[in-house]
Amino acid sequence: MILIRFVTIKKMFFIVLVLSCGFIFPAIAGESVVLDSAPNRINDVAALQRGAKLFLKYCLNCHSASLMRYSRLKDLGFSEKKIKENMFFFTEKIDEPMTVAMQMSDAKDWFGSIPPDLSVQARVKGTDWLYTYLRAFYRDDSRSTGWNNVVFPNVGMPNPLWELQGQRAIKNQGKMNSNSMFIQLTPGIMKPGDFDNAVADLVSYLDWMSEPVQRTRKKLGVWVLLFLAIFTLLAFRLNAAYWKDVK
């Protein structure tokens, strides 16, 4: 019996260790890069709207979000008319999921692998990882796409935001913040600070898209905990009143 309990405890410890590593490792970009903290704008509707526009314009060309329907954008304050007029690319129905017209076989030939669906990437990778990754592209002529990334070396994805960020070259791969690793080759449409803000909006939208009801869930959770606290207090007082005359 003691041996069985010992083996069970070892298995439980191993499972906890594996799960812990699963949560830790996605947040690590590698020994040469320190992840930047992504601004949390999950409750900023204006930021989420800006992020949604960036996602639809720059990400949805190659990446799908098959678990997300266009109609959910109404939760961010977009009208159905605006969604239909400005945000439809590959469908004509507002209740359709966000898919891409590109054939997956073509994508594999062009990029070396099929672009992942982005529906829950914020939960898989973490917002800090995405925020750093999207700002860590640099020019690399040895790559077929002409681009590389210090967070995800030799990634098959080209820089989708290069027009906004400009083109950069890497100068140092020491342990440092990603922005200090580069020299600017050509300017982008946005200034560096504005670009960082735009990426923060995009990542916030990806975070929201991974669980559109999370804001409601968190608000509801506060009320549920408050109800349980009051109910526990009442139950405690009722129990005391019921047993006070029992000896």
C-alpha positions as CSV (number, residue, x, y, z in Angstrom):
1,M,0.0,0.0,0.0
2,I,2.8,2.4,0.9
3,L,4.6,1.5,-2.4
4,I,1.4,2.2,-4.4
5,R,0.9,5.6,-2.7
6,F,4.6,6.5,-3.4
7,V,4.2,5.6,-7.1
8,T,1.0,7.7,-7.3
9,I,2.7,10.7,-5.6
10,K,5.6,10.4,-8.1
11,K,3.2,10.4,-11.0
12,M,1.3,13.4,-9.7
13,F,4.6,15.3,-9.2
14,F,5.6,14.4,-12.7
15,I,2.3,15.6,-14.2
16,V,2.5,18.9,-12.2
17,L,6.1,19.4,-13.4
18,V,5.1,18.8,-17.1
19,L,2.2,21.1,-16.8
20,S,4.3,23.8,-15.2
21,C,6.8,23.5,-18.0
22,G,4.1,23.8,-20.5
23,F,3.0,27.1,-19.0
24,I,6.6,28.4,-18.7
25,F,8.3,27.4,-21.9
26,P,5.9,29.3,-24.3
27,A,6.8,32.5,-22.5
28,I,10.6,32.0,-23.2
29,A,11.8,33.5,-26.4
30,G,15.3,32.1,-26.1
31,E,18.5,32.9,-24.2
32,S,19.2,35.9,-26.4
33,V,16.0,37.8,-26.0
34,V,14.1,39.1,-23.0
35,L,10.4,39.3,-23.6
36,D,8.8,42.7,-23.4
37,S,5.7,43.1,-21.2
38,A,2.6,43.6,-23.4
39,P,0.4,46.5,-22.3
40,N,-2.9,45.1,-21.1
41,R,-5.7,46.8,-23.0
42,I,-8.3,44.1,-22.8
43,N,-10.8,46.6,-21.2
44,D,-10.0,49.4,-23.7
45,V,-12.7,49.2,-26.4
46,A,-11.0,51.8,-28.6
47,A,-7.7,49.9,-28.5
48,L,-9.5,46.6,-29.3
49,Q,-11.2,48.3,-32.3
50,R,-7.9,49.5,-33.6
51,G,-6.4,46.1,-33.1
52,A,-9.3,44.4,-34.9
53,K,-8.7,46.7,-37.9
54,L,-5.0,45.8,-37.9
55,F,-5.8,42.1,-37.6
56,L,-8.2,42.2,-40.5
57,K,-5.9,44.2,-42.7
58,Y,-2.5,42.6,-42.0
59,C,-3.1,39.2,-40.5
60,L,-6.2,37.7,-42.1
61,N,-4.5,37.5,-45.5
62,C,-2.6,34.4,-44.5
63,H,-3.8,33.4,-41.1
64,S,-7.4,32.3,-40.4
65,A,-9.3,32.7,-37.2
66,S,-11.8,29.9,-37.8
67,L,-13.2,30.0,-34.2
68,M,-14.1,33.7,-34.5
69,R,-17.1,35.0,-36.4
70,Y,-17.4,38.4,-37.9
71,S,-20.6,39.0,-36.0
72,R,-18.6,39.0,-32.7
73,L,-17.1,42.3,-33.8
74,K,-20.4,43.8,-32.8
75,D,-19.3,43.2,-29.2
76,L,-16.5,45.8,-29.8
77,G,-19.0,48.4,-30.9
78,F,-18.8,47.9,-34.6
79,S,-22.2,48.1,-36.4
80,E,-23.3,45.4,-38.7
81,K,-23.3,47.8,-41.6
82,K,-19.7,48.8,-40.9
83,I,-18.6,45.2,-40.6
84,K,-20.2,44.4,-43.9
85,E,-18.9,47.4,-45.8
86,N,-15.3,47.6,-44.4
87,M,-14.3,44.2,-42.8
88,F,-15.5,41.5,-45.2
89,F,-12.8,39.9,-47.4
90,F,-13.6,36.3,-48.1
91,T,-17.3,36.0,-47.2
92,E,-20.6,37.7,-47.6
93,K,-22.3,36.5,-44.4
94,I,-21.7,38.2,-41.1
95,D,-22.1,34.9,-39.2
96,E,-19.3,33.2,-41.2
97,P,-16.0,32.4,-39.4
98,M,-12.9,34.4,-40.3
99,T,-11.2,32.2,-43.0
100,V,-8.7,32.9,-45.8
101,A,-8.9,32.3,-49.5
102,M,-5.3,31.2,-49.8
103,Q,-4.9,27.4,-50.4
104,M,-3.0,25.7,-47.6
105,S,-0.9,23.8,-50.2
106,D,0.2,27.1,-51.6
107,A,1.0,28.5,-48.2
108,K,3.2,25.5,-47.4
109,D,5.1,26.0,-50.7
110,W,5.6,29.7,-50.1
111,F,6.4,29.7,-46.4
112,G,7.5,26.2,-45.7
113,S,4.6,25.5,-43.3
114,I,0.9,26.2,-43.0
115,P,0.3,29.5,-41.2
116,P,-1.4,28.6,-37.9
117,D,-4.9,29.6,-37.1
118,L,-4.9,32.6,-34.7
119,S,-8.1,32.0,-32.9
120,V,-6.4,31.1,-29.6
121,Q,-2.8,32.0,-30.2
122,A,-2.8,34.6,-27.4
123,R,-3.6,31.8,-25.0
124,V,-1.1,29.4,-26.5
125,K,1.9,31.7,-26.8
126,G,1.0,34.4,-24.3
127,T,0.6,38.1,-25.0
128,D,4.2,39.0,-24.0
129,W,5.6,36.5,-26.6
130,L,3.3,37.9,-29.3
131,Y,4.1,41.5,-28.5
132,T,7.8,40.9,-28.6
133,Y,7.7,38.6,-31.6
134,L,5.7,41.1,-33.8
135,R,8.3,43.8,-33.1
136,A,11.4,41.5,-33.6
137,F,11.6,41.1,-37.4
138,Y,14.7,42.1,-39.3
139,R,16.0,41.8,-42.9
140,D,17.8,38.6,-43.7
141,D,18.8,37.9,-47.3
142,S,19.7,34.3,-46.5
143,R,16.0,33.5,-45.9
144,S,13.7,32.9,-48.8
145,T,11.2,35.4,-47.5
146,G,14.0,38.0,-46.9
147,W,13.0,38.2,-43.2
148,N,14.0,36.6,-39.9
149,N,13.0,37.1,-36.3
150,V,15.1,37.0,-33.1
151,V,12.2,35.6,-31.0
152,F,11.5,32.8,-33.5
153,P,14.7,32.2,-35.5
154,N,14.3,31.0,-39.1
155,V,10.5,31.5,-39.0
156,G,8.9,31.1,-42.4
157,M,6.6,34.1,-41.9
158,P,7.7,37.4,-43.4
159,N,7.2,40.6,-41.5
160,P,3.5,41.5,-42.1
161,L,3.8,45.0,-40.5
162,W,7.0,46.1,-42.3
163,E,5.3,49.0,-44.0
164,L,4.4,50.4,-40.6
165,Q,7.7,49.5,-38.8
166,G,10.1,50.0,-41.7
167,Q,13.0,47.7,-42.4
168,R,15.6,46.9,-39.8
169,A,18.9,44.9,-39.6
170,I,20.2,43.1,-36.6
171,K,23.3,44.4,-34.9
172,N,23.6,42.5,-31.7
173,Q,22.3,39.2,-30.3
174,G,23.3,39.6,-26.7
175,K,20.9,39.3,-23.8
176,M,18.9,42.5,-24.1
177,N,15.6,44.0,-24.9
178,S,14.5,43.2,-28.5
179,N,14.3,46.9,-29.7
180,S,18.0,47.5,-28.9
181,M,19.1,44.7,-31.2
182,F,18.4,46.6,-34.4
183,I,19.5,49.4,-36.7
184,Q,16.9,51.1,-38.8
185,L,17.5,50.7,-42.6
186,T,14.4,52.4,-43.9
187,P,11.7,54.3,-42.0
188,G,8.2,53.0,-41.7
189,I,4.9,54.8,-41.8
190,M,4.8,55.0,-38.0
191,K,7.3,56.3,-35.5
192,P,8.8,53.5,-33.3
193,G,6.6,54.5,-30.3
194,D,3.5,54.6,-32.4
195,F,4.3,51.3,-33.9
196,D,4.7,49.7,-30.5
197,N,1.3,51.1,-29.5
198,A,-0.2,49.7,-32.7
199,V,1.3,46.2,-31.9
200,A,-0.1,46.5,-28.3
201,D,-3.5,47.1,-29.8
202,L,-3.2,44.2,-32.1
203,V,-2.0,41.8,-29.4
204,S,-4.9,43.0,-27.1
205,Y,-7.3,42.2,-29.8
206,L,-5.7,38.7,-30.2
207,D,-6.1,38.3,-26.5
208,W,-9.7,39.3,-26.6
209,M,-10.4,37.1,-29.7
210,S,-9.0,34.1,-27.8
211,E,-11.9,34.5,-25.3
212,P,-14.4,37.2,-26.4
213,V,-16.5,36.7,-23.2
214,Q,-13.6,37.1,-20.8
215,R,-14.5,40.6,-19.8
216,T,-18.0,39.5,-19.0
217,R,-16.7,36.4,-17.2
218,K,-14.5,38.5,-15.0
219,K,-17.2,41.0,-14.2
220,L,-19.6,38.2,-13.4
221,G,-17.0,36.4,-11.4
222,V,-16.8,39.4,-9.0
223,W,-20.5,39.3,-8.4
224,V,-20.5,35.5,-7.9
225,L,-17.7,35.7,-5.3
226,L,-19.6,38.5,-3.5
227,F,-22.7,36.4,-3.5
228,L,-20.8,33.4,-2.1
229,A,-19.2,35.6,0.6
230,I,-22.6,36.9,1.7
231,F,-24.2,33.5,1.5
232,T,-21.4,32.0,3.6
233,L,-21.8,34.6,6.2
234,L,-25.6,34.1,6.4
235,A,-25.1,30.3,6.5
236,F,-22.6,30.7,9.4
237,R,-25.0,32.9,11.4
238,L,-27.9,30.6,10.7
239,N,-25.9,27.6,11.8
240,A,-24.9,29.4,15.0
241,A,-28.5,30.4,15.7
242,Y,-29.8,26.8,15.1
243,W,-27.3,25.2,17.4
244,K,-27.1,27.8,20.2
245,D,-29.6,26.0,22.5
246,V,-28.3,22.5,21.8
247,K,-25.9,21.3,24.5
